[in-house]
Amino acid sequence: MSSVFRNCAVTVLLVCGVRSTWAADRRILRVCADPNNLPFSSQNTPGLENRLASMIATELGTKVEYSWWSERKSFLKNSLNSGKCDAVMGVPSGLDTVAVTRPYYRSSYVTVTRRDSGTAVHSLFDDSLENKRIGVHVAGDDFAPPAVVLARRGLSSNIVGFSLFGADGEANPAFRLLEALARKEIDIAVVWGPFGGYFAKAKSKDMDVSPVSPSSYFGIPFTYDISVGVRKSDRALRDEIDRVIERKRDQIRVLLDEYGIPLVGESSALGEKASTP
């Protein structure tokens, strides 16, 4: 889900009408995940979504098996929807190409500033942005939503872009933007909340993280509910994961806090049934 900005016992071979085997075989929960995308997932250091997948599998009496796949263009098409796995953690709850569970958190884009700057910014309409170098992520050829808003404000020349994906093999590429902030190469970062919150908590204690307000600009949403996604024909699996999320809501809150995830209206989001059928 990154960029915006920015899944169980399963052995399902459900592609183009092949029947789901979820109910018949509960040995493995096959999860597609990015091997280099902290704080969400990693092949080396467990991320939030690795921990959540393990929690779900334990509740369902099975184990997790990963299919590692970089979360770039056509990720869901090439992974989940092509049958390489049965679930993907961390998809927007409003996504219509998969069946989604109830949300397990709600977060937003955030501004991240150095504490020694003495200024926390909460809005992209803040006049102080006119004099700041503003770091935002670039996903492929596309800037993340904050850049669109800043450009409409006439601040294109203030924007400093950082690749969300980085070079092949680059460790934690999303953090380059925040490392640049720590080195004072930029004055402020506007990033998807989990990136900012995790970096500030785990990598640098000298940063302030502020959710962007309001929740949308010019019709562009900045706040998202996040769910687990499965193929549309695997609603039985979706429903089982739903029940786990509901049962484990307190433990999930602890997990989110451990990774520094900024939550917005989480009391109404966590465990609330998603509207997607």
C-alpha positions in Angstrom: 0.0 0.0 0.0 2.6 2.1 0.1 2.2 5.0 -1.8 -0.1 5.5 -1.5 1.0 5.4 -1.4 1.3 2.0 0.6 -2.2 -11.8 3.8 -5.1 -19.5 7.8 -4.6 -22.6 6.7 -4.7 -22.4 3.0 -3.8 -24.3 0.0 -5.9 -22.6 -2.6 -5.4 -22.9 -6.3 -8.2 -20.5 -7.2 -7.6 -18.9 -10.6 -10.2 -18.4 -13.2 -12.9 -20.5 -11.5 -10.8 -23.3 -9.9 -12.5 -24.3 -6.7 -11.1 -23.1 -3.3 -9.5 -25.8 -1.2 -9.5 -23.6 1.9 -12.0 -25.6 3.9 -10.5 -29.0 2.9 -6.9 -28.4 3.6 -5.7 -26.4 6.6 -2.0 -27.0 6.6 -0.6 -23.8 5.3 -1.5 -20.1 5.1 0.2 -18.8 1.9 1.0 -15.1 2.2 2.4 -12.8 -0.5 4.6 -10.1 1.0 7.4 -7.7 0.1 10.8 -9.0 1.3 12.2 -5.5 1.9 9.4 -3.2 3.1 9.7 -2.3 6.8 7.8 -1.6 9.0 5.3 -3.8 7.1 7.2 -6.9 6.0 10.8 -8.2 5.6 12.4 -11.5 4.8 15.0 -10.8 7.5 13.5 -8.8 10.3 9.8 -9.5 11.1 7.6 -6.5 10.3 4.1 -5.7 11.4 2.5 -7.7 8.7 4.7 -10.7 9.3 3.7 -10.7 12.9 0.0 -10.3 12.0 0.2 -13.2 9.6 1.8 -15.4 12.3 -0.9 -14.4 14.8 -3.7 -15.3 12.3 -2.0 -18.6 11.4 -1.6 -19.6 15.1 -5.3 -18.8 15.7 -6.2 -21.0 12.8 -3.9 -23.8 13.8 -1.7 -23.7 10.8 1.6 -22.1 9.7 2.7 -19.4 7.3 4.5 -19.9 4.0 5.7 -16.8 2.2 5.8 -16.0 -1.5 8.1 -13.0 -1.6 7.1 -10.4 -4.2 8.1 -6.8 -4.4 5.2 -4.4 -3.9 5.5 -2.6 -7.2 3.2 -2.1 -10.2 0.6 -4.9 -10.6 1.6 -6.5 -7.2 -1.9 -8.0 -6.5 -2.4 -9.1 -10.1 0.9 -10.9 -10.2 0.8 -12.4 -6.7 -2.5 -13.0 -5.0 -4.8 -12.9 -8.0 -2.5 -15.2 -10.0 -2.7 -17.9 -7.3 0.8 -17.5 -5.8 -0.7 -17.1 -2.4 -4.0 -16.9 -0.6 -3.8 -13.7 1.4 -2.0 -10.3 1.5 -1.7 -8.3 4.7 -2.1 -4.5 4.5 -4.4 -3.6 1.7 -6.8 -0.5 1.6 -10.2 -1.6 2.9 -11.8 0.2 -0.1 -9.9 -1.9 -2.7 -12.4 -3.5 -5.1 -10.0 -6.0 -6.8 -9.9 -8.4 -3.8 -12.2 -9.4 -0.9 -11.2 -7.5 2.2 -11.5 -8.2 5.9 -12.7 -5.8 8.5 -10.0 -3.1 9.0 -7.4 -3.8 11.6 -6.2 -0.2 11.7 -6.8 3.3 10.3 -3.9 5.6 9.6 -3.2 8.7 7.6 -0.4 10.6 5.9 1.7 12.4 8.4 4.2 15.2 8.6 7.5 14.4 10.2 9.7 17.2 11.5 12.9 17.4 13.5 12.2 18.2 17.1 15.0 20.8 17.2 13.1 22.7 14.5 10.5 23.7 17.1 7.7 23.5 14.6 5.2 20.7 14.2 3.1 21.0 11.0 -0.4 19.5 10.9 -1.8 20.8 7.6 -0.6 21.0 4.0 -2.2 24.5 4.0 0.3 25.7 6.7 1.9 28.9 5.4 5.3 27.9 6.8 5.6 25.2 4.1 6.2 28.0 1.5 9.8 28.3 2.9 10.5 24.6 3.5 12.1 21.8 1.5 9.4 19.1 1.6 10.3 15.5 1.1 7.7 13.1 -0.4 7.8 9.7 -1.9 7.8 8.8 -5.6 6.4 5.4 -6.6 7.7 4.6 -10.0 6.8 7.6 -12.1 4.1 8.8 -9.8 4.4 11.2 -6.8 2.5 10.2 -3.6 -0.7 12.2 -3.0 0.9 14.9 -0.8 2.9 16.1 -3.8 -0.3 16.6 -5.8 -1.8 18.8 -3.1 1.5 20.8 -2.7 1.6 21.3 -6.4 -1.9 22.7 -6.5 -0.8 25.1 -3.8 1.9 26.3 -6.0 4.7 24.6 -4.1 6.1 22.4 -6.8 9.6 23.9 -6.5 9.6 23.0 -2.7 9.1 19.3 -3.4 12.1 16.9 -3.1 11.2 13.4 -4.4 12.6 10.2 -2.9 12.0 6.8 -4.5 9.7 4.6 -2.5 11.2 1.5 -4.1 14.8 2.4 -4.3 17.4 0.4 -6.2 17.4 -3.4 -6.4 18.7 -4.8 -3.2 18.7 -1.4 -1.3 17.7 -2.0 2.3 14.6 -0.2 3.5 14.4 2.3 0.6 11.4 4.1 2.0 13.6 5.4 4.9 16.0 7.4 2.7 13.5 10.3 2.8 13.5 10.2 6.6 17.2 9.8 6.8 17.6 12.9 4.7 15.3 14.7 7.2 17.6 13.6 10.0 20.6 14.9 8.1 18.9 18.2 7.5 18.9 17.8 3.8 15.2 18.6 3.8 13.1 20.5 6.4 10.0 18.3 6.6 8.7 14.9 5.3 5.2 14.1 4.3 4.8 10.3 4.3 2.3 7.5 4.8 1.9 7.3 8.6 3.4 3.9 9.4 6.7 4.9 7.6 7.0 8.1 9.7 5.8 6.5 13.0 8.1 3.5 12.8 11.2 5.5 11.8 10.6 8.0 14.6 10.2 5.3 17.2 12.8 2.8 16.0 15.4 4.8 14.2 15.3 8.4 15.5 13.9 9.6 18.8 14.3 13.3 17.8 11.3 13.6 15.4 7.8 14.7 15.8 5.0 12.9 13.8 1.7 14.7 13.2 -1.2 13.2 11.3 -2.2 15.4 8.4 -5.5 17.3 8.8 -8.0 17.3 7.3 -8.5 13.7 6.1 -8.7 14.8 2.4 -7.6 17.6 0.2 -9.2 18.5 -3.2 -11.0 15.2 -3.0 -7.8 13.2 -2.5 -8.0 11.0 0.6 -5.2 11.1 3.1 -6.7 8.6 5.7 -7.2 4.9 4.9 -8.6 1.9 6.7 -6.3 -1.1 6.3 -7.4 -4.8 5.9 -6.3 -8.2 4.9 -7.0 -9.1 1.3 -8.0 -12.5 -0.2 -9.3 -13.4 -3.7 -12.9 -12.5 -4.2 -13.9 -16.2 -4.4 -12.3 -17.0 -1.1 -14.9 -15.3 1.2 -14.8 -18.3 3.5 -11.2 -17.5 4.2 -12.0 -13.8 4.5 -14.6 -14.6 7.1 -12.3 -16.8 9.2 -9.7 -14.0 9.2 -12.4 -11.5 10.2 -13.2 -13.6 13.3 -9.5 -13.7 14.2 -9.2 -9.9 13.9 -12.2 -9.4 16.1 -10.9 -11.9 18.8 -7.4 -10.5 18.8 -8.2 -6.8 18.5 -6.4 -6.0 21.8 -3.3 -7.9 20.8 -3.3 -6.2 17.4 -3.5 -2.8 19.1 -0.4 -3.7 21.1 1.4 -4.8 17.9 0.5 -1.5 16.2 1.9 0.5 19.1 5.1 -1.6 19.1 5.7 -0.6 15.5 4.8 3.1 16.1 1.9 3.1 13.7 0.0 6.4 14.0 -3.7 5.7 14.4 -6.5 7.9 13.4 -10.0 7.1 14.8 -8.8 3.6 15.5 -11.6 2.9 18.0 -14.1 2.8 15.2 -11.9 1.2 12.6 -10.4 -1.8 14.5 -12.7 -4.7 14.2 -15.4 -2.8 12.3 -16.8 -4.8 9.4 -15.6 -3.6 6.0 -18.2 -2.4 3.6 -16.8 -4.5 0.7 -19.0 -7.6 0.2 
